[in-house]
Structure formats: structure tokens, C-alpha cells
């Protein structure tokens, strides 16, 4: 395998400092705030053999690095990396699954409870002195009691959310691109069908061309006036204009959102919805989990050059092998 101190790793974006420090211990590291090939000298572009990314890495940037072997993405979602193109170029792409599963699932349940029981609004009521001046906070229309939960995207995180929902004693259904083996939850053949069968929809779907704006006006209409929508997956999977209108008109009752289509920009129409709990993409944002993700980013790069294999390759690049 390669002499690791001679390998150049390019850090793209604001990568977790723990990952950067681990990489610096073993490799030559250079950094860019974003994937801009014009910001690299010809010599650096030729020398880069790995990318550790906390940001977009598109096809032209991959093409600009002729000796690139691996892109280690910080996050389980890797829609910002053109993994398909990387695969055709013989470039391995990795992500950080498993280490953030439980944290994100916890956040999804928090959003669900906040949306149903209005806990952030109730806290603001207390802090504003209204409990003392106006009396008890109004009874909430929403509750988890008697709800039926549908999960859009039954991968690792979806399954972890389902385990938590089971503890509430609520029935679970799901829609996925295919049935999941070993899962006894009710399967529905389309997202509209799932929404029509439940009153609580939790989206954990990845951001792909196939899922773009999948949660649309038709799906929200099917969810119904008692409906709660939670999104912990990707903002691109939701028609945000339709969602804001559904919240405003009462087509659905409430929403809990941790992700948005054009982060950090959040549509004004959603900000105006008092029946929406909005978080700034904090699903995995604990010190514990982000450090574990950083370790996995570094370990993927180290393993690739030390052993010739990635720890967590994504599906589009499982066929890629190290040239040693």
C-alpha cells in the first residue's frame, strides 16, 4: 500500500476538526472552502488522491483530479456527491452510516412530540410570563394517542424510528422503493397510499431525482386534517410550497422539520406557520455523534490507503477496487 505521509488528502468544506486532525496525523492535507478546481494549482490537482468532504463534490471537480481514488463524505446522506459519476471513474465514495442512526431517530421522535403537543410554544408561553398572567397553556389539539404512523424510507434510520414508535404502542406502516425483508410492518405500494392509511407521516427518504418533491399536495391531502408530517431526511423530498399551504389551510394539522430544500434558507411561508416546529438541521448534531462521524470519515481514508478497502462504501461504488 501507499506510504501514507506521501498521500495528499483534500478537505472540502468545513469538515469536523477531529477528522481533520486525524487525517493530518497520517497524510499531507490541503483544504478548500468548496469544491472549486480553479482554486487548486496544477501541482495540487495532480497530487490529490483523496477527498474528505463536508460539502458538494460534483462531476467536473472529480474530473479535475486525475489521481483521485476516494471521496469520504461526512454524513449518511451523500446526495451532494456525484457518486454515480465517481463510480464510472473508478473512484470510491464512502459515507457515515450507523454511527448517527440512533441520534437522528431520537430527533425524529422529538419533532413528532413537539409538533403534536406544541412543546416549544408552551415553553415560550411560560418564558413570556403568560402562565402567571393568563393561566394554563391551552389544551393541545394534537396527541400521539390513537395515531397511526407511516414511515417513508425504511432504511437504518427508518427502522430505528419504527422501534421507538412501537414503544408508544402505535401501529406502523411504510413505503419504500421495495419491501424490506424481515419487517412485519404493513407495506404500501405508493406514498399516496401510505399517507391515506395513516395520520402521521415521517420522512426519512434520501435526496435523489426519484424522491424530489415526492411529498406533494396530493400526499398531504391524503394525510388529512389530523395529519402530522415530520421530515428528518432531506428537504428536497418535499414540495415546500405545497407543505406551507397545507399547514396554512388546515389540510394537515402540524409539521416538524429538521431539513429544508435550500439550507440554510427556510421559506418565509414555512416560517410564518405557527403549527410547524422548525429546526436548523440538527438531527445528528451532538458532540458524541459528530465525533463518531468524523472518526469514520478518517478511518475510511486510512483504510483505503492502508488496507486497500473502504469501511463503508456507498452502493454506487461497491465495485471499485484499490489500485494499491
Secondary structure, DSSP 4 states (H G I P E B T S, - for coil): ---GGG-EEEEEES--HHHHHHHHHHSEEEEESS--GGGS-HHHHHHEEEEEEES-B-HHHHHT-TT--EEEESSS--TTB-HHHHHHTT-EEE---STTHHHHHHHHHHHHHHHHH-HHHHHHHHHTTHHHHH-SPPPPS--STT-EEEEE--SHHHHHHHHHHHHTT-EEEEE-SSPPTT--SEE-SSHHHHHHH-SEEEE-----TTTTT-B-HHHHHHH-TT-EEEE-S-GGGB-HHHHHHHHHHTSSSEEEES--TBTTB--HHHHT-TTEEE-SS-TT-SHHHHHHHHHHHHHHHHHHHHHS--SSB-GGGTT-----
